[in-house]
Amino acid sequence: MKIDYGDAEAFLQYAENTVKTMAPQFPAPARCVAAVRAAVLMPFDQGLAFERAQFIELVSTLNRGRCATRSSPNGRPPRSPTCRPTRHSARSRPLR
C-alpha cells in the first residue's frame, strides 16, 4: 500500500525544531522524531532497524542516571516516573 505523505520533510523539521526547543536536555524526544523520520523515508526493514538501534542506544546511555542529580528550581530533583534516586535518604529506604 502506497501512502502519500505530502510534505513530510517540512512536518518532520517542524517536529525536530519543536523538540529541540521544548526538551533540549532530554535525548529521547529527538530520537523519537528521528525514528518517525526513518519510518517515513526509509524502507520498512531499514526504518525498523534504525528505530531498534536508537532504542538500544538510549537504554544503555548514562543520561538516565543524570536525571536524579539534576536540580529543579526549588533545589530538589525533578519528579518524574523515569527518574529514580541514586541513593536512599533516611526517609526513603527500601522495604526489607
C-alpha positions in Angstrom: 0.0 0.0 0.0 1.4 3.3 -1.0 0.6 6.4 1.1 1.3 9.9 0.0 2.8 11.8 3.0 2.6 15.2 1.3 5.3 17.5 2.7 6.6 15.0 5.3 10.0 16.6 5.4 8.6 20.0 6.4 6.5 18.4 9.2 9.4 16.4 10.5 11.7 19.5 10.5 9.0 21.4 12.5 8.7 18.5 15.0 12.5 18.3 15.3 12.8 22.1 16.0 9.9 22.0 18.5 11.5 19.1 20.4 14.9 20.8 20.5 13.3 23.9 21.9 10.9 22.3 24.4 13.2 19.5 25.7 16.8 20.1 24.8 18.1 18.3 27.9 16.4 15.0 27.1 17.8 12.9 24.3 14.7 10.6 23.8 12.2 13.1 22.2 14.7 13.9 19.5 15.4 10.2 18.9 11.6 9.7 18.6 11.4 12.2 15.8 14.4 10.6 14.1 12.7 7.2 14.3 9.5 8.7 12.8 11.6 10.2 10.0 13.2 6.8 9.4 9.8 5.2 9.3 8.6 7.7 6.7 11.6 8.0 4.5 13.3 4.5 4.7 12.0 1.1 3.6 10.2 -0.7 6.4 13.0 -3.1 7.4 15.6 -0.3 7.5 13.3 2.0 9.4 12.6 -0.7 12.0 16.3 -1.5 12.4 17.1 2.2 12.8 14.4 2.6 15.5 15.7 -0.5 17.3 19.2 0.8 17.3 18.1 4.2 18.6 16.2 2.4 21.4 19.1 0.2 22.4 21.4 3.2 22.5 19.1 5.2 24.6 18.5 2.4 27.1 22.3 1.9 27.5 23.2 5.6 28.0 24.0 7.1 31.3 21.6 10.0 30.8 19.0 8.1 32.8 21.2 8.4 35.9 21.8 12.1 35.4 18.0 12.7 35.9 18.2 12.2 39.6 21.1 14.6 40.2 19.7 17.5 38.1 18.0 20.1 40.3 14.8 21.8 39.7 14.3 25.5 40.6 13.3 24.6 44.2 16.6 22.7 44.7 15.1 19.2 44.7 15.4 16.5 42.0 12.6 16.7 39.4 9.7 14.4 40.0 9.3 12.0 37.1 8.4 8.4 36.8 11.6 7.8 34.8 13.8 9.5 37.4 15.0 7.2 40.2 17.1 8.4 43.1 20.7 7.2 43.0 20.9 6.8 46.8 18.4 6.4 49.6 17.7 9.0 52.2 16.7 8.1 55.8 13.0 8.5 54.8 13.1 6.6 51.6 14.9 3.4 52.5 13.8 0.3 50.6 11.5 -2.1 52.5 13.1 -5.3 53.6 
